[in-house]
Amino acid sequence: MEYIGGALLAVTAAPVILTSIGFTAGGIAATSVAAKMMSLSAIAAGGGVPAGGLVATLQAAGAAGIGAAGNAALAAGGAIAGGVANAL
């Protein structure tokens, strides 16, 4: 049962967490954690945020939602975490 709970929690919490740290449908929120991540990513890349990088991927998920493959990965990870937490 813990596996199902972990999977459900991961899938339902991910969009809320993305929005709360600043990856929104309208773009990256000013002065947010996402804005700081974007700044650090651009500096590291020499001036632009790399396509396909972590910040770009999280922003795409924040703007368009998490697709089926992403939800499947979240569910799997959440199920594993639920099982591990139960074993402790």
C-alpha positions in Angstrom: 0.0 0.0 0.0 2.9 2.4 0.7 4.0 2.0 -2.9 0.7 3.3 -4.2 0.7 6.2 -1.7 4.2 7.2 -2.6 3.3 7.1 -6.3 0.2 9.1 -5.9 2.0 11.7 -3.7 4.8 12.1 -6.2 2.4 12.6 -9.2 0.1 15.0 -7.4 2.8 17.0 -5.6 5.2 17.6 -8.6 3.1 20.3 -10.3 2.5 22.1 -7.0 6.2 22.1 -6.2 7.1 23.3 -9.7 4.8 26.2 -9.4 5.8 27.0 -5.8 9.5 27.3 -6.8 8.7 29.6 -9.8 8.2 27.4 -12.9 4.8 28.7 -13.9 2.5 28.6 -16.9 3.4 32.3 -17.6 7.1 31.7 -17.4 9.7 31.8 -14.6 8.6 34.0 -11.7 10.8 36.9 -10.8 12.9 36.6 -7.6 12.0 32.9 -7.3 14.2 29.8 -6.9 13.6 29.1 -10.6 14.9 32.6 -11.5 18.1 31.9 -9.5 18.4 28.5 -11.2 18.0 30.2 -14.6 20.6 32.8 -13.8 23.1 30.2 -12.6 22.4 28.1 -15.7 22.9 31.0 -18.0 26.2 32.0 -16.3 27.5 28.4 -16.5 26.6 28.1 -20.2 28.2 31.4 -21.1 25.1 33.6 -21.5 22.1 31.5 -22.4 20.0 28.7 -20.8 20.8 25.5 -22.7 17.9 23.8 -24.5 17.2 20.4 -23.0 18.9 21.3 -19.7 17.4 21.1 -16.3 16.0 24.6 -16.1 14.5 24.4 -19.6 13.0 21.0 -18.9 11.4 22.1 -15.6 10.1 25.3 -17.2 8.5 23.2 -20.0 6.8 21.0 -17.3 5.7 24.1 -15.4 4.2 25.7 -18.5 2.7 22.7 -20.3 2.3 20.2 -17.6 4.0 16.9 -17.0 3.4 14.4 -19.8 2.7 10.7 -19.5 6.3 9.6 -19.5 7.1 12.2 -16.8 4.2 11.0 -14.7 5.3 7.4 -15.1 8.8 8.3 -13.9 7.4 10.2 -10.9 5.1 7.4 -10.0 7.9 4.9 -10.1 10.2 7.0 -8.0 7.4 7.8 -5.6 6.6 4.1 -5.3 10.2 3.2 -4.5 10.4 6.0 -2.0 7.2 4.8 -0.3 8.5 1.3 -0.1 11.9 2.5 1.3 10.2 4.8 3.9 8.0 1.8 5.0 11.0 -0.4 5.4 12.7 2.1 7.7 
